[in-house]
Amino acid sequence: MVDPQPYDQVLLHPAPAHAHGIDPTTTLVVADTVDDQPDAHLLWHLDTHPDHHDWAAAVATGDIHTITPTGDVHTWTPSP
């Protein structure tokens, strides 16, 4: 399994599977990984979203439901 990479676009599991309050149909972008937390990814809204500059979240890989690779193609399958 390959972890989500920066610039991948992701959807989160529906709440209450995570505590971030994000609609599961909202596409987010993986901005980076979190230092010293290998299973954590920093997510931002897409640059077209009105909250792009005002919101970010660090989420565990398990919070991510689907991934759409952008740039270099790779695959990722979430755990059930």
Buried (B, 14 or more C-beta within 10 A) or exposed (E): EEBBBEEBBBBBBEEEEBEBEBEEEEBBBBBBBEEEEEEBBBBBBEEEBEEEEEBBBBBEBEBBBBBEBEEEEEEBEBEE
